[in-house]
Amino acid sequence: MGISTTAKCDICGVERKATNHWFVASFSKSSIVQGAACIRIYAYSLDRAIQPNAAVLCGQDHLSQWTSKQVPLLFPVRETPEVDEVRDSEDSNDPN
């Protein structure tokens, strides 16, 4: 049995027909720049769709949904000090 060439959207599961609005996207934490992450978006091709970590998406709406889920991975939320803590540290540094 060979590799199936039927593509399904990773968001809704619809099978790809003969339309041209499909995409393949991938997210990678490793890239040429160490520590960098990137999202790559391509027009649909079977070669790209079968790559590890590839997401097959049936249109712009689902590409947008998928991208929205990946962006927090690019820019993780960092803990920030509370406003009162910042003010307290600023007051302790004030010589007056």
Backbone as a chain_set.jsonl record, in Angstrom:
{"seq": "MGISTTAKCDICGVERKATNHWFVASFSKSSIVQGAACIRIYAYSLDRAIQPNAAVLCGQDHLSQWTSKQVPLLFPVRETPEVDEVRDSEDSNDPN", "coords": {"N": [[0.843, -1.177, 0.0], [0.615, 2.182, -0.885], [1.675, 5.6, -0.185], [-0.855, 7.743, 0.896], [-2.355, 10.177, -1.146], [-4.312, 11.897, -0.6], [-5.248, 14.887, 0.704], [-6.086, 16.405, 3.78], [-7.647, 19.036, 5.533], [-6.076, 20.35, 8.374], [-7.493, 21.734, 10.257], [-10.362, 21.596, 9.836], [-10.81, 19.142, 8.605], [-11.771, 18.669, 6.035], [-11.569, 17.183, 2.777], [-9.11, 17.693, 0.264], [-9.926, 19.023, -2.853], [-9.94, 19.795, -6.358], [-8.938, 22.51, -6.066], [-7.318, 25.718, -5.774], [-6.677, 27.113, -3.484], [-5.399, 26.159, -1.209], [-3.071, 25.685, 1.512], [0.206, 25.009, 2.847], [1.697, 24.964, 5.918], [4.326, 25.539, 8.267], [5.894, 25.333, 11.465], [8.788, 26.192, 13.139], [11.144, 25.876, 15.679], [13.821, 25.811, 15.492], [16.188, 27.355, 13.504], [18.151, 29.041, 11.013], [19.238, 31.137, 12.441], [20.343, 30.895, 15.625], [18.23, 30.0, 18.289], [16.092, 31.315, 17.243], [12.749, 31.404, 15.921], [10.396, 30.354, 13.45], [7.667, 30.8, 11.154], [6.569, 29.22, 8.322], [4.975, 29.594, 5.212], [3.379, 28.126, 2.508], [2.173, 27.705, -0.87], [-0.048, 25.008, -1.544], [1.55, 21.889, -1.892], [2.24, 18.495, -2.552], [4.75, 17.499, -1.854], [5.605, 19.29, 0.16], [3.507, 18.997, 1.959], [3.794, 16.462, 3.076], [5.926, 16.676, 4.731], [7.585, 16.565, 7.947], [5.926, 18.065, 10.712], [4.296, 19.644, 9.115], [1.442, 21.564, 8.357], [-1.623, 21.173, 6.826], [-3.808, 23.235, 5.181], [-7.04, 24.475, 4.408], [-7.7, 26.975, 3.369], [-7.63, 30.634, 3.531], [-8.867, 31.438, 5.939], [-8.53, 29.238, 7.688], [-5.782, 29.056, 7.63], [-5.187, 31.432, 8.913], [-6.292, 30.894, 11.467], [-4.65, 28.745, 12.278], [-2.134, 30.022, 12.279], [-2.556, 31.92, 14.28], [-2.564, 30.29, 16.513], [0.064, 29.533, 16.592], [1.652, 31.8, 16.948], [1.895, 32.588, 19.738], [3.846, 30.748, 20.474], [6.064, 31.701, 19.208], [6.47, 34.112, 20.494], [6.731, 33.876, 23.549], [4.888, 34.433, 26.568], [6.18, 36.491, 28.989], [6.958, 36.61, 32.419], [6.169, 39.492, 34.191], [7.122, 42.034, 36.481], [4.897, 43.076, 39.067], [3.103, 46.193, 39.014], [3.162, 47.621, 41.434], [5.408, 46.461, 42.66], [7.448, 47.372, 40.979], [7.254, 50.121, 41.401], [7.916, 50.192, 44.15], [10.581, 49.348, 44.065], [11.682, 51.424, 42.609], [11.25, 53.541, 44.403], [12.917, 52.764, 46.501], [15.364, 53.185, 45.402], [15.527, 55.899, 45.235], [17.211, 58.65, 46.442], [16.1, 60.673, 47.981]], "CA": [[0.0, 0.0, 0.0], [1.424, 3.382, -1.021], [1.342, 6.784, 0.595], [-2.094, 8.383, 0.46], [-2.158, 11.532, -1.659], [-5.488, 12.688, -0.236], [-4.926, 15.859, 1.747], [-7.2, 16.878, 4.593], [-7.351, 20.235, 6.318], [-5.781, 20.058, 9.774], [-8.447, 22.439, 11.109], [-11.754, 21.12, 9.71], [-10.847, 17.771, 8.116], [-12.304, 18.547, 4.679], [-10.596, 16.656, 1.818], [-8.727, 18.609, -0.811], [-10.412, 18.751, -4.213], [-9.115, 20.47, -7.369], [-8.951, 23.961, -5.882], [-5.965, 26.241, -5.646], [-6.53, 28.005, -2.339], [-4.871, 25.415, -0.071], [-1.746, 26.079, 1.975], [0.97, 24.168, 3.765], [2.431, 25.84, 6.826], [5.126, 24.824, 9.257], [6.465, 26.12, 12.552], [10.058, 25.61, 13.544], [11.885, 26.623, 16.695], [15.22, 25.849, 15.091], [16.381, 27.94, 12.177], [19.536, 29.422, 10.75], [19.647, 31.965, 13.569], [20.149, 30.083, 16.825], [17.248, 30.531, 19.22], [14.994, 31.962, 16.533], [11.66, 30.542, 15.484], [9.779, 30.919, 12.257], [6.508, 30.18, 10.522], [6.707, 29.245, 6.856], [3.692, 29.368, 4.549], [3.573, 27.815, 1.095], [1.038, 27.188, -1.634], [-0.092, 23.563, -1.352], [2.23, 20.908, -2.743], [2.329, 17.227, -1.847], [6.091, 17.385, -1.276], [5.638, 20.048, 1.418], [2.459, 18.494, 2.85], [4.216, 15.238, 3.762], [7.067, 16.97, 5.594], [7.262, 16.573, 9.378], [5.428, 19.336, 11.265], [3.541, 20.418, 8.13], [0.0, 21.687, 8.555], [-2.338, 21.354, 5.565], [-4.9, 24.151, 5.517], [-7.91, 24.554, 3.239], [-7.966, 28.338, 2.904], [-7.065, 31.719, 4.323], [-9.427, 31.453, 7.296], [-7.888, 28.218, 8.506], [-4.384, 29.474, 7.746], [-5.184, 32.459, 9.957], [-6.509, 30.217, 12.753], [-3.443, 27.985, 12.604], [-1.084, 30.987, 12.591], [-2.873, 32.503, 15.588], [-2.176, 29.332, 17.545], [1.52, 29.386, 16.596], [2.321, 33.045, 17.33], [2.369, 32.565, 21.13], [5.064, 29.949, 20.572], [7.142, 32.573, 18.758], [6.644, 35.169, 21.482], [6.156, 33.398, 24.801], [4.579, 35.452, 27.567], [7.181, 36.549, 30.053], [6.471, 37.146, 33.684], [6.608, 40.859, 34.431], [6.854, 42.402, 37.865], [3.683, 43.852, 39.3], [3.344, 47.635, 39.004], [3.542, 48.038, 42.789], [6.779, 46.028, 42.906], [8.321, 48.271, 40.236], [7.247, 51.397, 42.126], [8.657, 50.01, 45.388], [12.015, 49.307, 43.771], [12.071, 52.773, 42.213], [11.285, 54.348, 45.618], [14.071, 52.389, 47.306], [16.562, 53.738, 44.748], [15.442, 57.358, 45.298], [17.962, 59.109, 47.623], [15.334, 61.671, 48.752]], "C": [[0.883, 1.234, 0.0], [0.973, 4.498, -0.104], [0.069, 7.401, 0.022], [-1.798, 9.8, -0.009], [-3.371, 12.405, -1.383], [-5.112, 13.601, 0.916], [-6.203, 16.26, 2.464], [-6.742, 18.079, 5.392], [-7.143, 19.842, 7.776], [-6.743, 20.755, 10.731], [-9.826, 21.784, 11.045], [-11.885, 19.701, 9.17], [-11.402, 17.583, 6.717], [-11.202, 18.038, 3.743], [-10.353, 17.655, 0.702], [-9.295, 18.114, -2.126], [-9.486, 19.492, -5.176], [-9.227, 21.99, -7.243], [-7.545, 24.433, -5.579], [-5.737, 27.077, -4.397], [-6.015, 27.308, -1.079], [-3.441, 25.851, 0.242], [-1.105, 24.947, 2.767], [1.781, 25.138, 4.609], [3.236, 24.98, 7.788], [5.704, 25.813, 10.256], [7.746, 25.428, 12.971], [10.722, 26.493, 14.585], [13.367, 26.689, 16.348], [15.317, 26.405, 13.68], [17.847, 28.314, 12.028], [20.076, 30.263, 11.906], [19.33, 31.195, 14.842], [19.176, 30.769, 17.776], [16.063, 31.191, 18.551], [13.937, 30.927, 16.174], [11.03, 31.181, 14.254], [8.55, 30.119, 11.843], [6.723, 30.32, 9.02], [5.369, 28.868, 6.244], [3.959, 29.195, 3.055], [2.229, 27.53, 0.44], [1.098, 25.669, -1.515], [0.759, 22.831, -2.384], [2.354, 19.638, -1.912], [3.683, 17.071, -1.165], [6.189, 18.105, 0.064], [4.653, 19.477, 2.432], [2.895, 17.26, 3.633], [5.436, 15.453, 4.658], [6.654, 16.915, 7.067], [6.853, 17.984, 9.818], [4.686, 20.199, 10.259], [2.064, 20.421, 8.506], [-0.623, 21.955, 7.188], [-3.602, 22.133, 5.891], [-5.698, 24.511, 4.271], [-8.233, 25.97, 2.774], [-7.392, 29.364, 3.866], [-7.595, 31.749, 5.748], [-8.731, 30.436, 8.197], [-6.387, 28.458, 8.629], [-4.257, 30.504, 8.861], [-5.365, 31.84, 11.345], [-5.25, 29.472, 13.194], [-2.319, 28.927, 13.034], [-1.307, 31.611, 13.963], [-2.476, 31.581, 16.734], [-0.651, 29.223, 17.664], [2.241, 30.622, 17.116], [2.735, 33.059, 18.803], [3.62, 31.716, 21.334], [6.288, 30.749, 20.123], [7.501, 33.602, 19.82], [6.036, 34.737, 22.809], [5.94, 34.545, 25.783], [5.62, 35.369, 28.671], [6.536, 37.126, 31.303], [7.036, 38.554, 33.844], [6.304, 41.201, 35.882], [5.561, 43.208, 37.959], [4.05, 45.328, 39.357], [3.791, 48.109, 40.38], [4.979, 47.643, 43.115], [7.769, 46.938, 42.202], [8.404, 49.609, 40.953], [8.054, 51.297, 43.41], [10.158, 50.008, 45.134], [12.514, 50.668, 43.321], [12.181, 53.677, 43.434], [12.518, 54.023, 46.46], [15.373, 52.909, 46.708], [16.609, 55.254, 44.819], [16.159, 57.837, 46.572], [17.178, 60.102, 48.483], [14.344, 61.056, 49.637]], "O": [[1.811, 1.326, 0.804], [0.013, 4.356, 0.653], [-0.062, 7.56, -1.192], [-1.072, 10.54, 0.655], [-3.452, 13.53, -1.876], [-4.705, 13.135, 1.98], [-7.256, 16.432, 1.85], [-5.607, 18.138, 5.866], [-7.937, 19.093, 8.345], [-6.799, 20.397, 11.908], [-10.4, 21.451, 12.082], [-12.959, 19.108, 9.263], [-11.5, 16.449, 6.247], [-10.039, 18.412, 3.893], [-11.258, 18.362, 0.259], [-9.165, 16.94, -2.474], [-8.344, 19.784, -4.819], [-9.572, 22.673, -8.208], [-6.686, 23.649, -5.177], [-4.682, 27.698, -4.269], [-6.188, 27.835, 0.02], [-2.707, 26.317, -0.629], [-1.781, 24.056, 3.281], [2.463, 26.018, 4.086], [2.871, 23.842, 8.083], [5.967, 26.971, 9.933], [7.775, 24.208, 13.138], [10.848, 27.703, 14.402], [14.087, 27.544, 16.865], [14.604, 25.967, 12.777], [18.68, 27.929, 12.849], [21.233, 30.117, 12.3], [18.17, 30.879, 15.106], [19.284, 31.968, 18.035], [15.117, 31.59, 19.231], [14.209, 29.727, 16.134], [11.121, 32.391, 14.048], [8.42, 28.933, 12.144], [7.02, 31.405, 8.519], [4.708, 27.935, 6.7], [4.657, 29.992, 2.429], [1.266, 27.16, 1.112], [2.185, 25.103, -1.398], [0.696, 23.112, -3.581], [2.552, 19.704, -0.699], [3.766, 16.576, -0.041], [6.792, 17.585, 1.003], [4.929, 19.473, 3.632], [2.413, 17.035, 4.743], [5.922, 14.506, 5.277], [5.5, 17.189, 7.397], [7.397, 18.973, 9.327], [4.464, 21.381, 10.521], [1.513, 19.401, 8.921], [-0.197, 22.865, 6.476], [-4.374, 21.744, 6.768], [-5.133, 24.811, 3.219], [-9.006, 26.122, 1.828], [-6.76, 29.026, 4.867], [-6.846, 32.055, 6.676], [-8.385, 30.745, 9.337], [-5.787, 28.093, 9.64], [-3.323, 30.448, 9.661], [-4.672, 32.219, 12.29], [-4.84, 29.564, 14.351], [-1.633, 28.674, 14.024], [-0.357, 31.808, 14.721], [-2.094, 32.049, 17.806], [-0.137, 28.862, 18.723], [3.334, 30.507, 17.67], [3.842, 33.506, 19.103], [4.375, 31.948, 22.278], [7.403, 30.512, 20.589], [8.671, 33.925, 20.023], [4.943, 35.181, 23.161], [6.713, 35.502, 25.82], [5.894, 34.296, 29.209], [5.683, 38.011, 31.238], [8.231, 38.78, 33.655], [5.329, 40.705, 36.447], [5.192, 43.928, 37.031], [5.178, 45.678, 39.707], [4.711, 48.921, 40.48], [5.695, 48.4, 43.771], [8.821, 47.251, 42.759], [9.489, 50.171, 41.102], [8.803, 52.217, 43.737], [10.921, 50.599, 45.898], [13.651, 51.036, 43.616], [13.098, 54.495, 43.512], [13.101, 54.92, 47.068], [16.37, 53.058, 47.414], [17.638, 55.846, 44.494], [15.753, 57.466, 47.674], [17.569, 60.349, 49.624], [13.626, 61.762, 50.346]]}, "num_chains": 1, "name": "protein.A"}
